[in-house]
Amino acid sequence: MTKKELLDRCARSGEERMLLARALDKLELSQNRGVPSHTAILSPGEQASLTDLLNALGPSRHLFCGGYEDAERRLCAFLPDWQEADDFLADPDGPLAAIQADFPKNADLSHRDILGSLMGLGITREKLGDILFPVTGSCCQVVVLRDALPILLSQWESAGRWKVSLKEIPLSQLAPRPAQIKTIRDTVAAPRLDAVLAAAFSLSRSKAAGYITAGKAAVNHRECLKADRQVEEGDVLTCRGLGKCVIREVPGQSRKGRTMLVLDRYI
């Protein structure tokens, strides 16, 4: 399959085609010239699109990493034959870096506040990984591409009205908060996307269908416009404005013939 045919098959938009084409260029650099390479930092949806392309292409030496286990935003690294994944991840001068930003004790800052202040420096989203708020201390931690690190250290002075004190930290010191999960047990007439979203987020089925037709829902980080899409155990459902849930278990049918569900909703 040629590069054009591969992109024609996997890309669903012009923007996605450009992203996948750049990733293929990085892969070719690694495979043909033995040079370690990587993508920009990708959203979960972009990671899913790239995974589809790599699966269609065949076996390749690559890994996704975001600085810590279970990171949401991650880059894809392409490894030449001479480089092992453990060596890549342990490299202190690898493509990812982390900053800790300390604020006054009474600072009340959100993810949006931090992201807005960073992008106000002219840093694009593709250079920024996860923004973490550790359980203790008035601080946040930010994963960034290493080439953006000097800009942050020299120019990031505040977020909102709060002054910030910065220091680079090793990735091993990243301290994400444990996920807060609400377990939901419910039944639906059929395991359709609209019905399961309604159960997960306490919506009417018609309102859930409205989110889907508006393009706000995704299954396994891929946009889905079909309210009747069948979902199954293990699927990750996201909806802009509502959040994320995982279908942890489908135990079977109730005595009334309805499908039983166990959902983990992230809150």
N, C-alpha and C positions, 0 to 999 in steps of 0.2 A: 504494500500500500504506500503510495507516495505521500509526501507531506501535505500536499493540497487535498488529496482524498481523505486523509486522516482528519484534517481540520474541517472539511466539508461535513464529515460524519459526526464530529464531536462538538463543534462550536454552534451555539444557538443564537449568537448575536455577533455583531461586528466587534464589540468590545471584548467579548469572550474569545473571539478568534485571535485578536491581538495578544491577549494574555497567554493563550495556549501556544501561539507561534513563538513568543519569546521564551517560553519554557522549553520548547523543542530545541531552540537554538542553544540554550544552556546545556541540555542533555547531550546534544551533538558535540559540544565543546569538551564535555567530560569523557564521552566515549571515544571520540576520534583523536583527541589531542592529550588526553590524560590530565586535564586541568580540572580541579575541583570547582564546582559552580553551584549557583543556587538562584532561586526566584526571589522576587520581593516577598514581603509578608502577605499571606493570603487569608481572606475570610474563609469561614467554613464552606460556603457555597463555592468559592473559587477552588478550594481544595478538592471538593467533590468533583468538579468539572475536570480538573487536572488528573484526578484518579481515574476517571472514565477514559481519558485520552491515553494514559499510561497502560491501562489494562488492554485497550485496543491495540496498542503498539507492541506489547509483548514484554517479557522480562527486562527489567532495567535496575541498576543499582541506585536506588534513591531512598530517601527517608524524609518524613515531615517532622519538624521540630519547632517548638515555640519558646524554648528556654526552661520549661519545667513540664513535668508529666501532666497530661490532660489540659494543656494550653489550648485555647480556642483558636487564636490567630497564630498561624505557623507558616514558615517558609518551607519550600521543598528543596532539599540539597541533593545534587547528583554527584555520585562518588566515582572516581576513576578506579581502575582495577587494583591499584596499589594502596588505596585508602580504605580502612575499615570504619564501620559506623561508630564503634566505641572511641576510636581516635578522633574522629570528627567531633563527636559530642564533648569530648574532654579537652579540646583545644581551647586554651584561655583567650586566644586571639581569633576565635571563630567569628562567623558573620553576625552573631547576635550578641548584644550587650544589654546591661540593665543599669538603671539609675534609681536611686532612692531619693525622693523629694520629701523633706521634712517641713512641716508647717507649724504655726503657733498652735498651742493646745486647744484653743477655742475655735479653730478653723472648722467650718462645716462645708466640705467640698464633695461634689458628686463626680461620677465618671465623666459626665458631660462637661463639667467645669474644667477638668484636667485635659480632656481631649481638645476642647475649644482653645485653651491656652497654648497647647502644643501646635495645633494647626495654625494658630495665629502667628507662629514663627516662620510659617512657610513650609513646614514639614508635611508631606503628603501622608495619607493614611497607610499607604503601602510600606512605609518605613517604620510604622508603629505596630507593636504587638499588643499583648494584653496589658491592661492597666489594673493593678492589684491594690487593694486596701487591706493590709494585714490587720489582724484582730487587735493587736496592741499598738499604741503610739499614734500620733497625729501625722501620719505620713502616707505616701503612696509609692508604689514601685512600678516602673514602666520598662517594658522590653522594647528595644529599638534595634534597627539595623546598625551595625557598628559604624558605618560611614556617616550616620546622622548624629552620633554621640558628641562630637566636638561642638555642633550647633547647639544642642541642648545644654551642655555644660557651660557654654559661654554666653548664651542669650536667654535662657529660660529664667526669668526673675520673679514671676508671680503667677498665681492662678486666681482669677477674680480680684479681690482686694487684698489677698493674702500673699505676703512675701514667702519665697521658697529658698531653702538651703539644700544644695545638691551634692551628691557624691555617687561615684560609680561603685557598684557592688558586683561581686561574682554572681553568676546565674544560680549557683548553689544556695545563695541567701534569699532567693525569691520565696515569699511566704504567702501563697494564695489562701484565702479563707476557705474552709470546708464548705462544700455546696450545701445549701439549705433546700431540702426536698420535702414535699408534701405528698404522701401516698394516697391515691384516690382509688377506690374500688367502686365500680359501677357496671351497668349492663347497657348494651345498645342492641337495637334490632338487627343491625348488620355492622361489620367493622369498616364502615365507610369513613373517609376523612372528615366529612362534616359532622358526623355523629360523634366521632372520637374527640375532635376538637371541642365540641359542645360539652362533652363530659369532662374533659380536662380543665376547661376554663370557665365552667359554670355559665354557659351561654345557651340560648335557644338554638335549635338546629338551623333555623333560617338565618340567624345572625352569623353563625359560624360559616354558613355557605357564602354570605356576603363578603367575609374576609377572604375567602378562597377566590371568588371571582374577581376581587379587587387586586389579586396578585400578591397578597400579604402572607400566604401560607406556603410552607415548604415541607417536603418529606425527605428526610436524610439530607437536608440542606439544599435540595433541588426544588425550585419553585414548582408548585402544582396548582393548576387552575381547574381541576376536575373534582367536584364535590363528592362524586361517587367513587373516587379512587379507593381501592381496597388497601388497607394497611394491616400490618402484622406485627407479631412479637419482635421486639428489638428495634423497631422503627423510631427515629427521632423526629418529632413534629415541632415545628417552630412557627410562630405567627407574630408578625411585627405589631407591637403595641400590647401583646399579651404575654409572650415569653416562650418557654420551651418545655416540652414534656417528652418522656420516653415511655413507650409501651413495654413495661417490664414483663408482663405475663398475660397470656390469654388462656385462662384455666379450662375453658370449655363452654358448654351451653348450660343455661339455667333450666329449671324445671318448666319454665314458660317458653323455652326455645330462644331466649335472648343470649347474645354473646357476652360472656363475662370478661371484664378487663381489670387489670391492676396497672395503674399509671403512676409514674414518678414525675411530679410537676416541680420544676425549679422555681423557687420564689426568692 
